[in-house]
Amino acid sequence: MPQSTHAQAAELHNIAAHAHKRAAASHSENDHLSAHEMSTEAFEKSREAHQHAENLAHQERLAKTGKVTK
C-alpha cells in the first residue's frame, strides 16, 4: 500500500531531523569536516522536505478550487 503524501512529507522531515542530529554529534566530537558535510546533507534533506510539503499544500489549494492537476 503506497504511503500517503502526508506520510511521505513527515518521513522526509524525520530524515532531515536525523541528518541534523548526526551533524550535531560530529560537531560535538570536534569532527568539523564530517560535521560540515553532514550539515550540508541535512540542509538538502530539509529543503527537499519543505519542497514536498509546499507541493502538497499547493495541490490541496488547487483541489479546493477544483483545479487539480496531475
A tleap script that builds the chain and sets N, CA, C and O, in Angstrom:
source leaprc.protein.ff14SB
mol = sequence {
  NMET PRO GLN SER THR HIE ALA GLN ALA ALA
  GLU LEU HIE ASN ILE ALA ALA HIE ALA HIE
  LYS ARG ALA ALA ALA SER HIE SER GLU ASN
  ASP HIE LEU SER ALA HIE GLU MET SER THR
  GLU ALA PHE GLU LYS SER ARG GLU ALA HIE
  GLN HIE ALA GLU ASN LEU ALA HIE GLN GLU
  ARG LEU ALA LYS THR GLY LYS VAL THR CLYS
}
set mol.1.N position { 0.846 -1.185 0.000 }
set mol.1.CA position { 0.000 0.000 0.000 }
set mol.1.C position { 0.890 1.247 0.000 }
set mol.1.O position { 1.736 1.402 0.880 }
set mol.2.N position { 0.706 2.127 -0.971 }
set mol.2.CA position { 1.566 3.323 -1.039 }
set mol.2.C position { 1.314 4.267 0.137 }
set mol.2.O position { 0.210 4.362 0.674 }
set mol.3.N position { 2.386 4.954 0.506 }
set mol.3.CA position { 2.286 5.944 1.577 }
set mol.3.C position { 1.482 7.142 1.113 }
set mol.3.O position { 1.545 7.524 -0.056 }
set mol.4.N position { 0.727 7.734 2.024 }
set mol.4.CA position { 0.024 8.961 1.681 }
set mol.4.C position { 1.055 10.078 1.497 }
set mol.4.O position { 2.184 9.984 1.979 }
set mol.5.N position { 0.649 11.118 0.802 }
set mol.5.CA position { 1.583 12.220 0.588 }
set mol.5.C position { 1.947 12.903 1.898 }
set mol.5.O position { 3.055 13.418 2.044 }
set mol.6.N position { 1.020 12.910 2.853 }
set mol.6.CA position { 1.319 13.493 4.162 }
set mol.6.C position { 2.353 12.639 4.897 }
set mol.6.O position { 3.256 13.170 5.543 }
set mol.7.N position { 2.216 11.324 4.798 }
set mol.7.CA position { 3.183 10.425 5.438 }
set mol.7.C position { 4.555 10.583 4.785 }
set mol.7.O position { 5.578 10.534 5.468 }
set mol.8.N position { 4.578 10.770 3.476 }
set mol.8.CA position { 5.848 10.989 2.777 }
set mol.8.C position { 6.513 12.274 3.265 }
set mol.8.O position { 7.720 12.301 3.507 }
set mol.9.N position { 5.730 13.327 3.408 }
set mol.9.CA position { 6.267 14.599 3.895 }
set mol.9.C position { 6.816 14.438 5.311 }
set mol.9.O position { 7.898 14.933 5.625 }
set mol.10.N position { 6.066 13.747 6.156 }
set mol.10.CA position { 6.523 13.523 7.532 }
set mol.10.C position { 7.820 12.720 7.544 }
set mol.10.O position { 8.727 13.028 8.317 }
set mol.11.N position { 7.918 11.705 6.707 }
set mol.11.CA position { 9.129 10.892 6.652 }
set mol.11.C position { 10.323 11.730 6.183 }
set mol.11.O position { 11.424 11.589 6.715 }
set mol.12.N position { 10.112 12.591 5.199 }
set mol.12.CA position { 11.201 13.463 4.735 }
set mol.12.C position { 11.664 14.392 5.855 }
set mol.12.O position { 12.862 14.637 6.001 }
set mol.13.N position { 10.734 14.907 6.641 }
set mol.13.CA position { 11.100 15.763 7.769 }
set mol.13.C position { 11.869 14.965 8.825 }
set mol.13.O position { 12.818 15.478 9.418 }
set mol.14.N position { 11.468 13.719 9.061 }
set mol.14.CA position { 12.179 12.869 10.013 }
set mol.14.C position { 13.604 12.573 9.540 }
set mol.14.O position { 14.539 12.583 10.340 }
set mol.15.N position { 13.768 12.315 8.261 }
set mol.15.CA position { 15.098 12.062 7.697 }
set mol.15.C position { 15.975 13.303 7.874 }
set mol.15.O position { 17.142 13.199 8.250 }
set mol.16.N position { 15.406 14.468 7.601 }
set mol.16.CA position { 16.152 15.718 7.766 }
set mol.16.C position { 16.555 15.920 9.224 }
set mol.16.O position { 17.687 16.312 9.507 }
set mol.17.N position { 15.638 15.653 10.144 }
set mol.17.CA position { 15.949 15.813 11.569 }
set mol.17.C position { 17.073 14.875 11.980 }
set mol.17.O position { 17.967 15.267 12.729 }
set mol.18.N position { 17.033 13.650 11.498 }
set mol.18.CA position { 18.091 12.689 11.825 }
set mol.18.C position { 19.436 13.176 11.286 }
set mol.18.O position { 20.455 13.065 11.967 }
set mol.19.N position { 19.439 13.709 10.078 }
set mol.19.CA position { 20.679 14.228 9.494 }
set mol.19.C position { 21.221 15.390 10.319 }
set mol.19.O position { 22.434 15.509 10.487 }
set mol.20.N position { 20.347 16.244 10.833 }
set mol.20.CA position { 20.778 17.354 11.689 }
set mol.20.C position { 21.381 16.828 12.994 }
set mol.20.O position { 22.375 17.366 13.480 }
set mol.21.N position { 20.785 15.784 13.557 }
set mol.21.CA position { 21.318 15.198 14.791 }
set mol.21.C position { 22.700 14.597 14.565 }
set mol.21.O position { 23.587 14.730 15.409 }
set mol.22.N position { 22.881 13.930 13.417 }
set mol.22.CA position { 24.203 13.360 13.107 }
set mol.22.C position { 25.238 14.465 12.950 }
set mol.22.O position { 26.370 14.325 13.413 }
set mol.23.N position { 24.865 15.546 12.312 }
set mol.23.CA position { 25.788 16.673 12.138 }
set mol.23.C position { 26.152 17.268 13.489 }
set mol.23.O position { 27.318 17.579 13.733 }
set mol.24.N position { 25.177 17.429 14.365 }
set mol.24.CA position { 25.436 17.976 15.698 }
set mol.24.C position { 26.363 17.066 16.490 }
set mol.24.O position { 27.241 17.544 17.208 }
set mol.25.N position { 26.173 15.765 16.364 }
set mol.25.CA position { 27.046 14.824 17.073 }
set mol.25.C position { 28.483 14.940 16.579 }
set mol.25.O position { 29.417 14.895 17.379 }
set mol.26.N position { 28.668 15.087 15.282 }
set mol.26.CA position { 30.018 15.246 14.735 }
set mol.26.C position { 30.653 16.540 15.212 }
set mol.26.O position { 31.845 16.578 15.515 }
set mol.27.N position { 29.860 17.597 15.278 }
set mol.27.CA position { 30.391 18.862 15.802 }
set mol.27.C position { 30.843 18.695 17.245 }
set mol.27.O position { 31.902 19.191 17.630 }
set mol.28.N position { 30.048 18.000 18.038 }
set mol.28.CA position { 30.404 17.842 19.450 }
set mol.28.C position { 31.638 16.960 19.630 }
set mol.28.O position { 32.301 17.026 20.665 }
set mol.29.N position { 31.949 16.134 18.627 }
set mol.29.CA position { 33.147 15.288 18.665 }
set mol.29.C position { 34.336 15.988 18.014 }
set mol.29.O position { 35.391 15.380 17.830 }
set mol.30.N position { 34.170 17.261 17.665 }
set mol.30.CA position { 35.206 18.071 17.010 }
set mol.30.C position { 35.630 17.522 15.656 }
set mol.30.O position { 36.757 17.752 15.217 }
set mol.31.N position { 34.748 16.808 15.004 }
set mol.31.CA position { 34.990 16.323 13.647 }
set mol.31.C position { 34.294 17.295 12.697 }
set mol.31.O position { 33.236 17.002 12.141 }
set mol.32.N position { 34.917 18.453 12.528 }
set mol.32.CA position { 34.255 19.548 11.829 }
set mol.32.C position { 34.104 19.320 10.332 }
set mol.32.O position { 33.152 19.815 9.729 }
set mol.33.N position { 35.021 18.585 9.723 }
set mol.33.CA position { 34.887 18.312 8.294 }
set mol.33.C position { 33.670 17.427 8.041 }
set mol.33.O position { 32.850 17.724 7.173 }
set mol.34.N position { 33.556 16.346 8.795 }
set mol.34.CA position { 32.381 15.473 8.657 }
set mol.34.C position { 31.112 16.225 9.037 }
set mol.34.O position { 30.075 16.079 8.389 }
set mol.35.N position { 31.202 17.024 10.085 }
set mol.35.CA position { 30.033 17.783 10.527 }
set mol.35.C position { 29.559 18.733 9.431 }
set mol.35.O position { 28.357 18.884 9.207 }
set mol.36.N position { 30.514 19.375 8.746 }
set mol.36.CA position { 30.149 20.284 7.659 }
set mol.36.C position { 29.441 19.516 6.544 }
set mol.36.O position { 28.416 19.966 6.032 }
set mol.37.N position { 29.982 18.365 6.172 }
set mol.37.CA position { 29.363 17.555 5.124 }
set mol.37.C position { 27.965 17.107 5.543 }
set mol.37.O position { 27.029 17.131 4.744 }
set mol.38.N position { 27.835 16.702 6.796 }
set mol.38.CA position { 26.534 16.256 7.295 }
set mol.38.C position { 25.553 17.421 7.390 }
set mol.38.O position { 24.358 17.250 7.146 }
set mol.39.N position { 26.047 18.589 7.738 }
set mol.39.CA position { 25.178 19.770 7.797 }
set mol.39.C position { 24.654 20.117 6.407 }
set mol.39.O position { 23.495 20.499 6.244 }
set mol.40.N position { 25.519 19.979 5.419 }
set mol.40.CA position { 25.098 20.220 4.038 }
set mol.40.C position { 24.030 19.219 3.629 }
set mol.40.O position { 23.027 19.587 3.018 }
set mol.41.N position { 24.247 17.951 3.968 }
set mol.41.CA position { 23.255 16.913 3.670 }
set mol.41.C position { 21.945 17.208 4.406 }
set mol.41.O position { 20.862 17.078 3.834 }
set mol.42.N position { 22.052 17.601 5.665 }
set mol.42.CA position { 20.855 17.906 6.458 }
set mol.42.C position { 20.080 19.059 5.836 }
set mol.42.O position { 18.851 19.025 5.769 }
set mol.43.N position { 20.801 20.080 5.380 }
set mol.43.CA position { 20.148 21.217 4.733 }
set mol.43.C position { 19.410 20.764 3.474 }
set mol.43.O position { 18.272 21.170 3.235 }
set mol.44.N position { 20.060 19.925 2.673 }
set mol.44.CA position { 19.428 19.440 1.448 }
set mol.44.C position { 18.181 18.616 1.761 }
set mol.44.O position { 17.163 18.742 1.079 }
set mol.45.N position { 18.260 17.779 2.785 }
set mol.45.CA position { 17.099 16.977 3.186 }
set mol.45.C position { 15.974 17.882 3.690 }
set mol.45.O position { 14.803 17.645 3.393 }
set mol.46.N position { 16.328 18.906 4.444 }
set mol.46.CA position { 15.320 19.856 4.931 }
set mol.46.C position { 14.654 20.579 3.775 }
set mol.46.O position { 13.436 20.761 3.761 }
set mol.47.N position { 15.455 20.986 2.813 }
set mol.47.CA position { 14.921 21.685 1.642 }
set mol.47.C position { 13.995 20.763 0.842 }
set mol.47.O position { 12.948 21.197 0.361 }
set mol.48.N position { 14.384 19.491 0.700 }
set mol.48.CA position { 13.557 18.518 -0.006 }
set mol.48.C position { 12.219 18.317 0.722 }
set mol.48.O position { 11.159 18.274 0.097 }
set mol.49.N position { 12.288 18.196 2.049 }
set mol.49.CA position { 11.068 18.022 2.841 }
set mol.49.C position { 10.161 19.250 2.717 }
set mol.49.O position { 8.944 19.126 2.575 }
set mol.50.N position { 10.764 20.416 2.772 }
set mol.50.CA position { 9.990 21.657 2.648 }
set mol.50.C position { 9.326 21.747 1.277 }
set mol.50.O position { 8.153 22.105 1.172 }
set mol.51.N position { 10.072 21.425 0.242 }
set mol.51.CA position { 9.524 21.493 -1.112 }
set mol.51.C position { 8.364 20.516 -1.272 }
set mol.51.O position { 7.345 20.846 -1.880 }
set mol.52.N position { 8.522 19.317 -0.725 }
set mol.52.CA position { 7.448 18.331 -0.808 }
set mol.52.C position { 6.196 18.853 -0.096 }
set mol.52.O position { 5.087 18.734 -0.616 }
set mol.53.N position { 6.379 19.426 1.083 }
set mol.53.CA position { 5.241 19.967 1.835 }
set mol.53.C position { 4.597 21.127 1.089 }
set mol.53.O position { 3.372 21.246 1.068 }
set mol.54.N position { 5.402 21.975 0.481 }
set mol.54.CA position { 4.871 23.096 -0.311 }
set mol.54.C position { 4.059 22.576 -1.495 }
set mol.54.O position { 2.979 23.091 -1.784 }
set mol.55.N position { 4.577 21.562 -2.176 }
set mol.55.CA position { 3.851 20.994 -3.315 }
set mol.55.C position { 2.531 20.381 -2.862 }
set mol.55.O position { 1.513 20.514 -3.541 }
set mol.56.N position { 2.553 19.719 -1.732 }
set mol.56.CA position { 1.343 19.123 -1.180 }
set mol.56.C position { 0.306 20.205 -0.864 }
set mol.56.O position { -0.871 20.058 -1.193 }
set mol.57.N position { 0.745 21.277 -0.231 }
set mol.57.CA position { -0.159 22.379 0.099 }
set mol.57.C position { -0.728 23.004 -1.172 }
set mol.57.O position { -1.909 23.348 -1.228 }
set mol.58.N position { 0.113 23.148 -2.184 }
set mol.58.CA position { -0.348 23.722 -3.454 }
set mol.58.C position { -1.418 22.837 -4.085 }
set mol.58.O position { -2.440 23.334 -4.557 }
set mol.59.N position { -1.183 21.523 -4.092 }
set mol.59.CA position { -2.169 20.602 -4.653 }
set mol.59.C position { -3.488 20.656 -3.878 }
set mol.59.O position { -4.565 20.578 -4.470 }
set mol.60.N position { -3.397 20.789 -2.561 }
set mol.60.CA position { -4.611 20.883 -1.750 }
set mol.60.C position { -5.381 22.171 -2.050 }
set mol.60.O position { -6.611 22.171 -2.094 }
set mol.61.N position { -4.642 23.273 -2.257 }
set mol.61.CA position { -5.314 24.532 -2.614 }
set mol.61.C position { -6.008 24.396 -3.964 }
set mol.61.O position { -7.130 24.868 -4.147 }
set mol.62.N position { -5.326 23.744 -4.911 }
set mol.62.CA position { -5.940 23.542 -6.224 }
set mol.62.C position { -7.179 22.657 -6.128 }
set mol.62.O position { -8.176 22.891 -6.812 }
set mol.63.N position { -7.107 21.648 -5.281 }
set mol.63.CA position { -8.250 20.738 -5.119 }
set mol.63.C position { -9.452 21.488 -4.560 }
set mol.63.O position { -10.591 21.212 -4.939 }
set mol.64.N position { -9.208 22.415 -3.679 }
set mol.64.CA position { -10.319 23.196 -3.095 }
set mol.64.C position { -10.979 24.082 -4.133 }
set mol.64.O position { -12.170 24.378 -4.034 }
set mol.65.N position { -10.215 24.508 -5.129 }
set mol.65.CA position { -10.789 25.377 -6.153 }
set mol.65.C position { -11.249 24.585 -7.379 }
set mol.65.O position { -11.778 25.155 -8.334 }
set mol.66.N position { -11.042 23.262 -7.341 }
set mol.66.CA position { -11.458 22.417 -8.449 }
set mol.66.C position { -10.526 22.438 -9.635 }
set mol.66.O position { -10.920 22.085 -10.747 }
set mol.67.N position { -9.284 22.853 -9.407 }
set mol.67.CA position { -8.306 22.961 -10.489 }
set mol.67.C position { -7.168 21.947 -10.301 }
set mol.67.O position { -6.004 22.282 -10.519 }
set mol.68.N position { -7.486 20.742 -9.910 }
set mol.68.CA position { -6.475 19.724 -9.638 }
set mol.68.C position { -5.756 19.353 -10.913 }
set mol.68.O position { -6.377 19.109 -11.947 }
set mol.69.N position { -4.427 19.313 -10.827 }
set mol.69.CA position { -3.597 18.866 -11.944 }
set mol.69.C position { -2.729 17.722 -11.465 }
set mol.69.O position { -2.347 17.667 -10.297 }
set mol.70.N position { -2.420 16.813 -12.367 }
set mol.70.CA position { -1.546 15.686 -12.007 }
set mol.70.C position { -0.473 15.512 -13.018 }
set mol.70.O position { 0.360 14.615 -12.886 }
savepdb mol mol.pdb
quit
